């Protein structure tokens, strides 16, 4: 009878954990430690701080909760350090980082802040994976900023999180600088820039709808941004109007990269530019 009683107790405990869910309440250290297969909350906090490259004495942990993501027990660790707020999801069984995000607490774009802090939707079919590359979040941000020619002090990062492109882990990084919004994807395993772009809808817009930039000049402006490319590498080209503004839209494919762009036909300014690897 004693053995049977222990088995029933264990089943009841497993059922209680399964019912917690991602939106469940925080569990205490005592509850977590009673589950021998899970790492402790303190260990999850250490994993999150290490992944963020932040010393414990420089962080203020605001919450640590035990939840469930796609059937996997996990800790969500939330903390602040300096001007940034962080949220990390740590696999409670393996100690692997499943998801992470950070935002500038002083960012003025409320919508961008909401997007940066919203947790990525958990897949029902894709299993949790461990970060296997050597590129950390800080390095990925540095790679993106340097590629864009933007100083870190001039950028307001509104989104920086670990995600998946297919089964490949990537960092999604977005920021504002100089009136532009930048959007980058950096491969975790190699640091390769998988996609990059910026949007400057108001650049060169003076209210005029007259076309003063020729098609030939606009093409040269675009080709001047892709070293080695010629007109034969332009695969799409069209003239259109966007809210009354005349513009050229085109696509260049060269050197394993696809470039999509928009050029203001009144000022000649490049108002949109995106680059994505097609290898």
C-alpha positions, 0 to 999 in steps of 0.5 A: 500500500505504501508503494502505491500511495507514492506512485499516486502522489507522483502522478498528482504532482505531474498533473499539477505541473502540466496544468500550470501552462505558460500563463500560470503563476510563479512557483516557489523555490520549494516547489521547483526543488521538489521536482528532481528533473528540473533545474532550480530557479537560481540556476535558470537566473544564472543561465539567463544572466550569462547568456546576456553577458551581465554580472549578477551584481549589475542586474535587478531580477523582477520575476522568475516563473515556471511555465510550460511552452509547447509541452516543455517546462521552462523558466521565464526570467525577467530582469533589468540592467542599465537602460535595458529590460530583458526577458529570457526563457530557459528550458527547465530540464536542460538549462538551454536558452529557448527564447530571449528579448531585450528593449530600451526602457527609454524608447519613445516608440510605444508600438515598437516597445510592445513588439520588442517585449511580446514573446515569440509564439511557441511552435507546436511542432518544432522542438526547443533547441540550444544555442549552438553558435558562438555569436552572442546577442551583443556581438550580433547587434555590433555586426548589424550596426557596423554593417549599417554604418550606425554608431551604437550611441546613435541607435535606439534598439527596439527589438533584439531577440533570438528566433528561428529561420526555418531550423536555423537560429537567428537574432532579429534586431531592429532599431531607429537612427537618423529618421530610419528604421533598420531591420536585420537578421544575424545567423547565430552559428556564423554571425552572417547577415542573412537579411538587412534593410531600412525604411525611410518613407519621408526621405526627400519628400517635399510634397512635389509629385513631379518626376525630376530623376530619370530612370537611367539615373535612378538605376545608377543610384541603385547599382552604385550600392552593389559593387560589381553589379551592372544593369543585367543584374536588375531583374525587376523595375517599375515606375509607380506612385505611393501616396502621390509620390513618384518612385522607382521600384526595383530588384537586383540579384548579384553575388548571392544576395537579393536587393529590393529597393525604392527610389524617390523619383523627385529627389533621387533618394533611396527611401527603402533598401532591403538585402537578403541572402539567396544562396 
